[in-house]
Amino acid sequence: MPPSHPAPPPVDDLDATLVEAWRLLGRAAADPASPLHTPVLATIGRDGAPEARTVVLRAFDPATRALTFYTDARSPKVAELTADPRATVLLYDPDAKVQLRLTGVATVTVGAAALWETIRASSRLDYAQAAAPGAPLASPVLVSLPTGAPNFRLIIFTFGALDWLRLSAAGHRRARFVWGEGGVSATWLAP
Ligand SMILES: Cc1cc2nc3c(=O)[nH]c(=O)nc-3n(C[C@H](O)[C@H](O)[C@H](O)COP(=O)(O)O)c2cc1C
């Protein structure tokens, strides 16, 4: 079966590459069918060791280079990001054969009540477990709290660097974009 979103031909243009990265990230947030919809968020564990887990990409703001994720206030990643906000988000699109590695910092904020109301009832249950994520359980049967609203948090991840890698039989391409006070600087890298 052909890929649902075939890879466009390589474009050896850094500006066009960044436009393509923005397009992929925008679709990743808006379309649950996008292979980039569930990236890996990597953080620094409380013991200094790397930690990584899958999360759902909820929003992408190209103006601020911010990705939004939802999580439970009690999950270890929240404590990790509070102690050290540095994080990496890794995304891979097997149709486009594009890997994106985003490095930046994340802040954790309380989710607004209006946003909570937009979450499906079944998904709200994720935040309403009596036991904190990762807590040992005597039984796998879950016990629910009346509401998960107090546990609902947003992770806002803002990246300052984007590493783009596109695999292609016509020649792999890798580029790095770094944002600073003077704007964005871009360069090709050896893949
Ligand atoms: C497809 C998929 C999507 C997930 N989405 C989220 C998510 O959006 N937010 C979240 O906190 N955990 C999500 N999880 C669970 C995390 O991967 C992880 O197991 C959990 O958050 C605990 O992580 P921590 O112990 O590192 O804090 C998802 C897992 C999978 C498999």
The ligand as a Gaussian input file, in Angstrom:
#p B3LYP/6-31G(d) Opt

LIG

0 1
 C        0.492000       6.576000      22.472000
 C        0.779000       7.121000      23.845000
 C        0.404000       8.418000      24.140000
 C        0.650000       8.949000      25.410000
 N        0.317000      10.240000      25.653000
 C        0.613000      10.777000      26.846000
 C        0.368000      12.157000      27.078000
 O       -0.107000      12.903000      26.210000
 N        0.686000      12.656000      28.310000
 C        1.238000      11.867000      29.281000
 O        1.530000      12.397000      30.357000
 N        1.489000      10.563000      29.087000
 C        1.192000       9.996000      27.898000
 N        1.451000       8.684000      27.664000
 C        2.026000       7.872000      28.762000
 C        3.527000       8.183000      28.890000
 O        4.218000       7.593000      27.805000
 C        4.114000       7.696000      30.213000
 O        3.955000       6.300000      30.331000
 C        3.450000       8.368000      31.427000
 O        3.124000       9.716000      31.161000
 C        4.397000       8.337000      32.617000
 O        5.559000       9.021000      32.270000
 P        6.620000       9.534000      33.357000
 O        6.688000       8.431000      34.401000
 O        7.902000       9.653000      32.587000
 O        6.143000      10.833000      33.914000
 C        1.252000       8.133000      26.408000
 C        1.621000       6.838000      26.099000
 C        1.385000       6.336000      24.844000
 C        1.799000       4.911000      24.549000

